[in-house]
Each structure stands twice: as structure tokens, then as C-alpha cells.
Amino acid sequence: MCVIKDEPVMCSRWNRFKRANIEIQLKQKRTMWNKVLIAVDDSESSLEAVEYAGHMIGREQEIILLSILDTEHGIETAEKKRSELLAQAKGHLQRTGINETDIQIKIARKKNGVAEDILEEVKKGEYGSIILGKSSVSRAHQLLHGSISNYIVAHAKDCGVWVID
């Protein structure tokens, strides 16, 4: 019955201290899962992932739309274009019922590599979930160089990773 109600299962034989400790751990986990990072690039699949994520996440979540700029030349133009794309992504989330105040936009310039920069943000921000859109690179490119989403799935710790295709 507890599982159906989405409540923690407790054993009556556990002492009071153990029950209290488990309850504290569960509250910490729930709080951690309330913060979601959605990585957005300039691909069509990225916007589709945002829209799908909005339906999946639900309300009362803190959502950060993160985009790493991967360009050397014309950074101001790229940043303006990416801001417009993130505003569009924010609109997708709002249409799914998520409050505007729960959505933040963050644009960062590439330092170590897109995947490493996303993982660094995850460590700093203590996110419970990361949502990625699968990039539309060719299969040959993925085999030769790997993909960002595969790298993040392999290296992310203490959070859930959702790759939306």
C-alpha cells in the first residue's frame, strides 16, 4: 500500500533512530530531485527535448535551461541567437504548466568542452536530473568522436540523466 501511495516503506522492527534517519535521507533526496538541468543547444531535437521534458517534469520544480556556446568567432551574435532560442524553450515549458518563476536561463561559454562544462555545472548546482536532447550528428561521427549525451550518461554522478531522442 505504501508503494502505491508513493510513501516510504518502513519496518515496524526498526528502532526509532533508524526510522528517523531514513526519513531524513528521503527528504534530502526529494529536495535534490526538485532541481532539474536541461541542456539546450541550437538543434531542433533540443527544443523537442525541452517540450517533452516540460510534460514529464511537472510543477514545483526548479528548472535551469543551460546552453554552452561552442563558437570562437562572433560570440555576441551567437549569444543573442542562443538567448532567443532559450526564450523559445522557456515558452515551451510555460505552455506545459510550469511557472515562469521556476525557470532560469543560463548561457556559458565553452571552457573545457561542452560535455565537461555541463558536468561541471551539475557538480556546482547539485541537480537531481539532467535532461539532454540527442544531438543530430551522424552515426559515423558518434562512432569516431563519441557523443556528448553518451559522455554525460557515463560520467554523471548522484543524479538522473534523461536523453530524449
C-alpha positions in Angstrom: 0.0 0.0 0.0 2.9 2.4 0.8 4.4 1.9 -2.6 1.1 2.6 -4.4 0.7 5.8 -2.3 4.4 6.8 -3.1 5.2 6.7 0.6 8.4 5.3 2.1 8.2 1.7 3.4 9.2 1.3 7.0 9.7 -1.9 9.0 8.0 -1.9 12.4 11.0 -3.8 13.8 13.4 -0.9 13.1 14.2 1.2 16.1 13.1 4.9 16.2 16.6 6.3 15.3 16.8 4.2 12.2 13.3 5.3 11.1 14.1 8.9 11.7 17.4 8.6 9.8 15.7 7.1 6.8 13.1 9.8 6.8 15.8 12.5 6.8 17.6 10.8 3.9 14.4 10.6 1.9 13.6 14.3 2.4 17.2 15.2 1.2 16.7 13.0 -1.9 13.3 14.6 -2.7 14.8 18.1 -2.3 17.7 17.2 -4.6 15.3 15.9 -7.3 13.4 19.3 -7.3 16.3 20.9 -9.3 16.4 20.0 -13.0 19.0 21.0 -15.6 18.0 21.0 -19.2 20.9 21.3 -21.6 20.0 23.1 -24.8 22.0 23.6 -28.0 20.9 25.0 -31.3 19.5 21.8 -32.7 15.8 21.1 -33.4 16.0 17.9 -31.2 17.0 20.1 -28.3 13.7 22.1 -28.4 11.7 18.9 -28.8 13.5 17.6 -25.7 12.5 20.7 -23.8 8.9 20.4 -24.7 8.9 16.7 -23.8 10.6 17.4 -20.6 8.0 20.0 -19.6 5.3 17.4 -19.8 7.5 14.9 -17.9 8.8 17.1 -15.1 5.6 18.6 -13.7 5.2 21.6 -11.4 7.1 22.7 -8.3 10.5 22.0 -9.9 13.4 24.5 -10.2 14.4 24.3 -13.9 17.6 25.7 -15.3 17.9 25.9 -19.1 21.6 25.7 -19.8 23.4 26.4 -23.1 27.1 26.2 -23.7 28.3 28.3 -26.5 30.7 26.4 -28.7 31.9 29.1 -31.0 35.1 31.1 -31.2 34.1 33.8 -33.7 31.1 36.2 -33.4 30.3 35.3 -29.8 27.9 38.2 -29.4 25.8 37.2 -32.4 25.8 33.5 -31.2 24.9 34.6 -27.7 22.0 36.7 -28.9 20.8 33.9 -31.2 21.0 31.4 -28.3 19.2 33.8 -25.9 16.3 33.9 -28.4 16.3 30.1 -28.6 16.3 29.7 -24.8 13.4 32.2 -24.6 11.5 30.0 -27.0 12.4 26.9 -24.9 11.1 28.8 -21.8 7.9 29.4 -23.6 7.5 25.7 -24.3 7.9 24.9 -20.6 5.4 27.6 -19.6 2.8 26.1 -22.0 3.2 22.8 -20.2 2.1 24.4 -17.0 5.4 25.3 -15.4 5.6 28.7 -13.7 7.8 31.3 -15.2 9.4 32.0 -11.8 10.6 28.3 -11.7 12.6 28.6 -14.9 16.0 30.2 -15.1 18.2 30.7 -18.2 21.9 30.3 -18.1 24.4 30.8 -21.0 28.0 29.9 -20.6 31.0 29.9 -22.9 32.8 26.7 -23.6 35.9 26.2 -21.4 36.9 22.6 -21.3 34.4 21.0 -23.8 30.6 21.0 -23.9 30.2 17.7 -22.0 32.8 18.6 -19.4 31.2 22.1 -18.9 27.8 20.6 -18.4 29.1 18.1 -15.9 30.9 20.9 -14.0 27.6 22.8 -13.8 25.9 19.7 -12.5 28.5 19.4 -9.7 28.2 23.0 -8.7 24.4 23.2 -8.9 23.6 19.8 -7.2 21.0 18.9 -9.7 18.8 15.9 -9.3 18.2 15.4 -13.0 19.8 16.3 -16.3 17.8 16.3 -19.5 19.5 16.2 -22.8 18.3 16.2 -26.4 20.2 13.7 -28.5 22.2 15.7 -31.0 21.6 15.1 -34.6 25.1 14.2 -35.6 25.8 11.4 -38.0 26.3 7.8 -36.8 29.8 7.8 -38.2 30.7 11.0 -36.2 29.3 9.4 -33.0 31.5 6.3 -33.6 34.6 8.2 -34.3 34.3 11.0 -31.7 31.6 9.8 -29.3 28.6 11.9 -28.4 28.0 14.5 -25.7 25.0 12.7 -24.3 26.8 9.3 -24.1 29.7 11.0 -22.3 27.4 12.7 -19.8 25.5 9.5 -19.1 28.8 7.7 -18.5 30.2 10.4 -16.1 27.3 11.9 -14.3 27.1 11.0 -10.6 24.4 11.5 -8.0 21.7 12.5 -10.5 19.4 11.0 -13.1 20.2 11.6 -16.7 17.4 11.6 -19.3 18.4 11.5 -23.0 15.5 12.4 -25.2 15.7 11.2 -28.8 
